Structure formats: C-alpha cells, structure tokens
C-alpha cells in the first residue's frame, strides 16, 4: 500500500525557484489519442476495405501492476514536473496516515 500526501515539500529545479517548495501532487493520466497522429492514420488506412484485421491485437499481458506517475506542480512558479514510483498494486493519494501502536477499533 503506497500512500502519498496531496502536498509534498520537494526541490523545484527551474530557474525561478531552485529551492524546496510545497508541490501539489496529482496522479498523471494519459490524454485522449489524436485521430491525426501518423500511426493512427496509417493504421486506419491499412484497416480500410476487405481483409479483416491487418495488425495483431496484443493479448499476452505479462505485468500485473503499473508504475504510478506523480504530477507535481510548484506552488511558487506553477511549473510541473513528473516523477514515477516503483511498481505497486494499491496506490492512494492523500489517504489517512497509519499510526503505530494504536488499538484496533471494531
């Protein structure tokens, strides 16, 4: 279980800052694919007409986990940087912190 706080005090490498500042943390998500990208245009052209599926559809997925990527926005200069974490299954952003030695409540 990886729990990341919503605000982290980390180093900002850009010229305006070059110091440690609080950064707002969000999880990176892939954007929508463009229809005008060359690979998509090429694939659509090949798929046209008769002949069925022309390129293989990947089905042999080997990995069970993903590497979450953090998007960090500096509170001072508003610039963003990205950091990837090691592989983990449950990833939580801004969850409750665990306290050691506390009695279990049912």
WOQUI-V893209 format. One record per residue. N is the residue number from 0. RES is the residue in one small letter. PSI is psi in whole degrees, 0 to 359 (* if undefined). OMEGA is omega as a letter, one per 30 degrees, with the letter a starting at -180 (999 if undefined). D_LAST is the distance of its C-alpha to the last C-alpha in Angstrom with 2 decimals. Layout:
N	RES	PSI	OMEGA	D_LAST
N	RES	PSI	OMEGA	D_LAST
This chain:
0	x	118	l	21.38
1	x	121	a	23.84
2	x	119	a	22.83
3	x	133	l	25.92
4	x	156	a	26.23
5	x	340	l	28.23
6	x	126	l	30.84
7	x	141	l	32.28
8	x	99	a	35.13
9	x	170	a	37.52
10	x	133	l	41.29
11	x	114	a	43.34
12	x	358	a	46.43
13	x	157	a	48.57
14	x	326	a	51.73
15	x	328	a	50.64
16	x	283	a	47.65
17	x	39	l	47.75
18	x	178	l	45.00
19	x	127	l	41.23
20	x	157	l	39.86
21	x	135	l	36.50
22	x	136	l	36.19
23	x	129	a	34.24
24	x	129	l	32.44
25	x	163	l	32.31
26	x	133	l	32.23
27	x	135	l	35.72
28	x	141	a	36.45
29	x	138	l	39.70
30	x	174	a	42.13
31	x	139	l	43.97
32	x	140	l	46.81
33	x	139	l	50.30
34	x	342	a	52.74
35	x	2	l	55.61
36	x	144	a	54.45
37	x	317	l	57.15
38	x	321	l	55.04
39	x	318	l	53.86
40	x	319	a	57.45
41	x	317	l	58.75
42	x	314	l	56.13
43	x	321	l	56.85
44	x	318	a	60.59
45	x	328	a	60.25
46	x	340	a	58.09
47	x	151	l	60.68
48	x	201	a	62.92
49	x	163	l	62.96
50	x	358	l	61.67
51	x	203	a	57.92
52	x	125	a	55.33
53	x	334	l	57.27
54	x	151	a	54.63
55	x	145	l	51.89
56	x	121	a	48.32
57	x	123	a	45.92
58	x	348	a	43.54
59	x	71	a	42.83
60	x	124	a	39.78
61	x	324	a	39.03
62	x	143	l	36.22
63	x	348	a	32.58
64	x	167	l	31.47
65	x	159	l	33.06
66	x	111	l	33.81
67	x	141	l	32.32
68	x	130	l	34.91
69	x	139	l	34.16
70	x	114	a	36.52
71	x	123	l	36.98
72	x	123	a	38.90
73	x	136	a	40.46
74	x	342	a	40.02
75	x	305	a	43.57
76	x	355	l	45.81
77	x	12	l	43.58
78	x	154	a	44.53
79	x	145	l	42.14
80	x	163	a	41.58
81	x	145	l	39.55
82	x	134	l	37.59
83	x	144	l	36.24
84	x	164	l	33.24
85	x	167	a	33.13
86	x	135	l	31.88
87	x	149	a	28.15
88	x	294	l	26.14
89	x	122	l	23.19
90	x	126	a	24.71
91	x	140	a	23.00
92	x	116	l	24.93
93	x	33	l	23.49
94	x	176	l	19.80
95	x	142	l	17.30
96	x	143	l	18.16
97	x	142	l	16.03
98	x	135	a	16.04
99	x	141	l	16.95
100	x	14	l	15.58
101	x	142	a	12.57
102	x	145	l	9.73
103	x	137	l	6.51
104	x	126	a	3.81
105	x	*	999	0.00
